[in-house]
């Protein structure tokens, strides 16, 4: 695994994470819970939620204060493995 110094990012930094999934009642709360586990200082009021034109999907953008590559990797891994989540960018 690459060293922290090999990263393209300088930590800490603001890092947007976009999550897309089916517009289930629990998607927003689930994503928020996962994000807060990895970035406890995330302000839930800053989450941007957009619905697809047909309303079948939701896009959630959370800009966190990323502190390390390991933090981002763990967050992406947990979000990507959740059954409600289709994509994480």
C-alpha positions in Angstrom: 0.0 0.0 0.0 1.2 3.5 -0.8 2.6 5.7 1.9 0.6 8.8 3.0 3.2 11.0 1.4 2.5 9.3 -2.0 -1.1 10.5 -1.9 -2.4 13.2 -4.4 -4.1 14.8 -1.5 -2.8 16.8 1.4 -4.6 15.9 4.6 -6.7 17.2 6.2 -8.8 18.4 3.2 -12.4 18.9 2.3 -13.4 15.8 0.3 -16.8 15.3 -1.4 -18.3 11.8 -1.5 -21.3 11.2 -3.8 -23.5 8.2 -3.0 -26.2 7.0 -5.3 -28.9 4.5 -4.5 -32.6 3.6 -4.8 -34.9 6.2 -3.3 -35.6 4.1 -0.2 -36.9 5.7 3.0 -33.8 4.6 4.8 -31.1 5.5 2.3 -30.4 9.0 3.7 -30.2 7.9 7.3 -28.1 4.9 6.4 -25.6 7.0 4.5 -25.5 9.6 7.3 -24.8 6.9 9.9 -21.9 5.4 7.9 -20.4 8.8 7.2 -20.6 9.9 10.8 -18.9 6.6 11.9 -15.9 7.5 9.8 -16.1 11.4 10.0 -17.7 12.2 13.3 -17.3 16.0 12.7 -19.5 15.9 9.5 -22.3 18.4 9.6 -25.5 16.5 8.5 -27.1 19.9 7.5 -24.5 20.2 4.7 -25.6 16.9 3.0 -26.9 17.7 -0.5 -29.8 15.4 -1.7 -31.0 15.2 -5.2 -33.6 13.0 -6.7 -33.5 11.6 -10.2 -35.9 13.0 -12.8 -38.2 9.9 -12.4 -37.7 9.9 -8.6 -36.4 6.3 -8.5 -32.9 7.2 -7.4 -31.3 9.6 -4.9 -27.9 11.2 -5.1 -26.4 12.2 -1.7 -23.2 14.4 -1.5 -21.3 14.6 1.8 -18.3 16.8 1.9 -16.2 15.5 4.8 -13.0 16.8 6.4 -10.8 13.9 5.3 -7.9 13.2 7.6 -6.2 10.2 5.9 -6.3 7.9 2.9 -7.1 5.0 5.3 -10.2 7.0 6.5 -11.4 7.5 2.9 -10.7 3.8 2.0 -12.7 2.5 5.0 -15.6 4.9 4.3 -15.8 4.0 0.6 -15.6 0.3 1.5 -18.4 0.4 4.0 -20.7 2.5 1.7 -20.0 0.4 -1.4 -20.8 -2.8 0.5 -24.2 -1.6 1.7 -27.2 -3.1 -0.1 -29.0 0.2 -0.5 -26.0 1.8 -2.2 -25.5 1.4 -6.0 -22.5 3.6 -6.6 -20.0 5.7 -4.6 -17.9 8.3 -6.3 
